[in-house]
């Protein structure tokens, strides 16, 4: 798949880009600065080899034409970043929003959650994008450190919320293509109100146990993915 | 341990009572009606044998002197129930609140969460109890159906939140004594704002996949329990 990662020079975005490149997807790393995007491209090639299908560009250019656009930016910057890419997106494109609304955005603690007026960051994202662009919320339970550590498979489920089942499945396929990763259908977009605060919970647990790769698994079935 | 289960005739409370009795704890099943408590005691003896350490009483009597009081009641009834037991509780006793604030409490859907004024049901519980009674929030990720199915071990972690580390550890020991169960230190009582909505998420996932025993596991370490 042809994927753009907005905020792809950050720890979470870059780790995700590496995982997707490793699964043979074509990834464009987006950044506010074309120069920093280029540096991340060089770093990705250094890690994965010169034949990795990676490119870099300013965010607005990176998202143009991408099948799936993954947005991994701090909550404090999300309104500005979405404003900068909105006019480059077309109906039919899919946006995976991984924003976690944390108190850190207003100078508080990253293990405390913040509730945006719209209910969740993903619902705020949907309000900032043109009609017809599908929004999927996900990846709040996968730590940047876990993604970046390529020696180990990711031991955490990706809980996906969206009102568009096709978009959810498309993002789900992308996730399932990464060895060890698994997606779970966590319901409509409004359920991001339930899944986004999991980032604060995981940060709190990691901090208490002095670990960096705590994650979540849903139990009760052998396989999840799309419901039958 | 000497445990009282308030709301012990409900599905969640009764399932938990059976698990604790199976681990050789002494359990008093509390109910609004002494008669229904008695029926639950008979049912527990039928399931586990006549030598199970089980008794029954009205809630206020059931909690008197118990080392740990587990409250498993619907959110709509919690203020009334806490009002009925508050004066029977003494400083030093530990209350494990398992209440999930769901929209079902106001005629809405059980897969949508409700936010009480105090932030979480557990913080509301603390406000309703006498000073010196320790409140621990937990068990929002363990389904009644899972607890009642004694043929299978419980495949879901109990995330415990409390401002009292000793109380948290005492409840944690109780949980660890049940085969297959495991507790995770999920931080201060206010973190119940993050863990209580997990009930809505699990109900949503169960519904979507048509299963009844979806649960949560925290990954990233072999063992959890008390942090080192």
Interface residues (C-beta under 8 A of the other chain):
Chain A: X111 X112 X113 X146 X155 X156 X159 X184 X185 X186 X187 X190 X191 X193 X194 X195 X197 X198 X200 X201 X204 X205 X206 X208 X209 X210 X211 X213 X214 X215 X216 X217 X218 X219 X220 X221 X224 X227 X228
Chain B: X111 X112 X113 X146 X155 X156 X159 X184 X185 X186 X187 X190 X191 X193 X194 X195 X197 X198 X200 X201 X204 X205 X206 X208 X209 X210 X211 X213 X214 X215 X216 X217 X218 X219 X220 X221 X224 X227 X228
